[in-house]
């Protein structure tokens, strides 16, 4: 998924230049798929602030019901911000995955099983030594 998000960001940065309409149709489809993937991941990790941002991106780049702004000067900042957001979510998820790996490594350390743990008040102390035969 990381290379795909990087590819989405790169395509957004390329979209700044004057290109044929077919490229922008491809860009709409690509960014919509990328926004759907990010939206799914952010909702599963309960990151609602990124979910809202990528929902707006999904609506703006929607290929089914396209939003036409008709002026290139409006799309240039939108493409730039979208590319930066895809790169940002790409690097933020890497940090969170490293944190999750550390947590799972700490959890997998060998620990004393529950049935072997005893509290000092639960131990029976026999004052007399057992008879040796």
MODELLER restraints for C-alpha pairs under 7 A, 6 or more apart:
rsr = mdl.restraints
at = mdl.atoms
rsr.add(forms.Gaussian(group=physical.xy_distance, feature=features.Distance(at['CA:2:A'], at['CA:90:A']), mean=6.05, stdev=0.5))
rsr.add(forms.Gaussian(group=physical.xy_distance, feature=features.Distance(at['CA:5:A'], at['CA:34:A']), mean=6.53, stdev=0.5))
rsr.add(forms.Gaussian(group=physical.xy_distance, feature=features.Distance(at['CA:5:A'], at['CA:86:A']), mean=5.88, stdev=0.5))
rsr.add(forms.Gaussian(group=physical.xy_distance, feature=features.Distance(at['CA:5:A'], at['CA:87:A']), mean=6.97, stdev=0.5))
rsr.add(forms.Gaussian(group=physical.xy_distance, feature=features.Distance(at['CA:5:A'], at['CA:90:A']), mean=6.45, stdev=0.5))
rsr.add(forms.Gaussian(group=physical.xy_distance, feature=features.Distance(at['CA:6:A'], at['CA:86:A']), mean=6.90, stdev=0.5))
rsr.add(forms.Gaussian(group=physical.xy_distance, feature=features.Distance(at['CA:6:A'], at['CA:87:A']), mean=6.19, stdev=0.5))
rsr.add(forms.Gaussian(group=physical.xy_distance, feature=features.Distance(at['CA:8:A'], at['CA:30:A']), mean=6.72, stdev=0.5))
rsr.add(forms.Gaussian(group=physical.xy_distance, feature=features.Distance(at['CA:8:A'], at['CA:31:A']), mean=6.14, stdev=0.5))
rsr.add(forms.Gaussian(group=physical.xy_distance, feature=features.Distance(at['CA:8:A'], at['CA:34:A']), mean=6.82, stdev=0.5))
rsr.add(forms.Gaussian(group=physical.xy_distance, feature=features.Distance(at['CA:8:A'], at['CA:86:A']), mean=6.98, stdev=0.5))
rsr.add(forms.Gaussian(group=physical.xy_distance, feature=features.Distance(at['CA:9:A'], at['CA:83:A']), mean=3.95, stdev=0.5))
rsr.add(forms.Gaussian(group=physical.xy_distance, feature=features.Distance(at['CA:9:A'], at['CA:84:A']), mean=6.72, stdev=0.5))
rsr.add(forms.Gaussian(group=physical.xy_distance, feature=features.Distance(at['CA:9:A'], at['CA:86:A']), mean=5.48, stdev=0.5))
rsr.add(forms.Gaussian(group=physical.xy_distance, feature=features.Distance(at['CA:9:A'], at['CA:87:A']), mean=6.22, stdev=0.5))
rsr.add(forms.Gaussian(group=physical.xy_distance, feature=features.Distance(at['CA:10:A'], at['CA:83:A']), mean=6.75, stdev=0.5))
rsr.add(forms.Gaussian(group=physical.xy_distance, feature=features.Distance(at['CA:11:A'], at['CA:27:A']), mean=6.83, stdev=0.5))
rsr.add(forms.Gaussian(group=physical.xy_distance, feature=features.Distance(at['CA:12:A'], at['CA:79:A']), mean=5.12, stdev=0.5))
rsr.add(forms.Gaussian(group=physical.xy_distance, feature=features.Distance(at['CA:12:A'], at['CA:80:A']), mean=6.54, stdev=0.5))
rsr.add(forms.Gaussian(group=physical.xy_distance, feature=features.Distance(at['CA:12:A'], at['CA:82:A']), mean=6.83, stdev=0.5))
rsr.add(forms.Gaussian(group=physical.xy_distance, feature=features.Distance(at['CA:12:A'], at['CA:83:A']), mean=5.21, stdev=0.5))
rsr.add(forms.Gaussian(group=physical.xy_distance, feature=features.Distance(at['CA:13:A'], at['CA:79:A']), mean=6.44, stdev=0.5))
rsr.add(forms.Gaussian(group=physical.xy_distance, feature=features.Distance(at['CA:13:A'], at['CA:80:A']), mean=5.95, stdev=0.5))
rsr.add(forms.Gaussian(group=physical.xy_distance, feature=features.Distance(at['CA:13:A'], at['CA:83:A']), mean=6.17, stdev=0.5))
rsr.add(forms.Gaussian(group=physical.xy_distance, feature=features.Distance(at['CA:15:A'], at['CA:79:A']), mean=6.67, stdev=0.5))
rsr.add(forms.Gaussian(group=physical.xy_distance, feature=features.Distance(at['CA:16:A'], at['CA:76:A']), mean=5.24, stdev=0.5))
rsr.add(forms.Gaussian(group=physical.xy_distance, feature=features.Distance(at['CA:16:A'], at['CA:79:A']), mean=6.61, stdev=0.5))
rsr.add(forms.Gaussian(group=physical.xy_distance, feature=features.Distance(at['CA:28:A'], at['CA:61:A']), mean=4.92, stdev=0.5))
rsr.add(forms.Gaussian(group=physical.xy_distance, feature=features.Distance(at['CA:28:A'], at['CA:62:A']), mean=6.21, stdev=0.5))
rsr.add(forms.Gaussian(group=physical.xy_distance, feature=features.Distance(at['CA:28:A'], at['CA:63:A']), mean=5.51, stdev=0.5))
rsr.add(forms.Gaussian(group=physical.xy_distance, feature=features.Distance(at['CA:29:A'], at['CA:63:A']), mean=5.75, stdev=0.5))
rsr.add(forms.Gaussian(group=physical.xy_distance, feature=features.Distance(at['CA:31:A'], at['CA:61:A']), mean=6.57, stdev=0.5))
rsr.add(forms.Gaussian(group=physical.xy_distance, feature=features.Distance(at['CA:32:A'], at['CA:58:A']), mean=5.21, stdev=0.5))
rsr.add(forms.Gaussian(group=physical.xy_distance, feature=features.Distance(at['CA:32:A'], at['CA:61:A']), mean=5.97, stdev=0.5))
rsr.add(forms.Gaussian(group=physical.xy_distance, feature=features.Distance(at['CA:32:A'], at['CA:62:A']), mean=5.98, stdev=0.5))
rsr.add(forms.Gaussian(group=physical.xy_distance, feature=features.Distance(at['CA:35:A'], at['CA:54:A']), mean=5.54, stdev=0.5))
rsr.add(forms.Gaussian(group=physical.xy_distance, feature=features.Distance(at['CA:35:A'], at['CA:57:A']), mean=6.70, stdev=0.5))
rsr.add(forms.Gaussian(group=physical.xy_distance, feature=features.Distance(at['CA:35:A'], at['CA:58:A']), mean=5.61, stdev=0.5))
rsr.add(forms.Gaussian(group=physical.xy_distance, feature=features.Distance(at['CA:36:A'], at['CA:58:A']), mean=7.00, stdev=0.5))
rsr.add(forms.Gaussian(group=physical.xy_distance, feature=features.Distance(at['CA:39:A'], at['CA:51:A']), mean=5.26, stdev=0.5))
rsr.add(forms.Gaussian(group=physical.xy_distance, feature=features.Distance(at['CA:39:A'], at['CA:54:A']), mean=6.03, stdev=0.5))
rsr.add(forms.Gaussian(group=physical.xy_distance, feature=features.Distance(at['CA:39:A'], at['CA:55:A']), mean=6.80, stdev=0.5))
rsr.add(forms.Gaussian(group=physical.xy_distance, feature=features.Distance(at['CA:42:A'], at['CA:48:A']), mean=6.80, stdev=0.5))
rsr.add(forms.Gaussian(group=physical.xy_distance, feature=features.Distance(at['CA:42:A'], at['CA:50:A']), mean=6.45, stdev=0.5))
rsr.add(forms.Gaussian(group=physical.xy_distance, feature=features.Distance(at['CA:42:A'], at['CA:51:A']), mean=5.68, stdev=0.5))
rsr.add(forms.Gaussian(group=physical.xy_distance, feature=features.Distance(at['CA:43:A'], at['CA:51:A']), mean=6.30, stdev=0.5))
rsr.add(forms.Gaussian(group=physical.xy_distance, feature=features.Distance(at['CA:60:A'], at['CA:67:A']), mean=6.16, stdev=0.5))
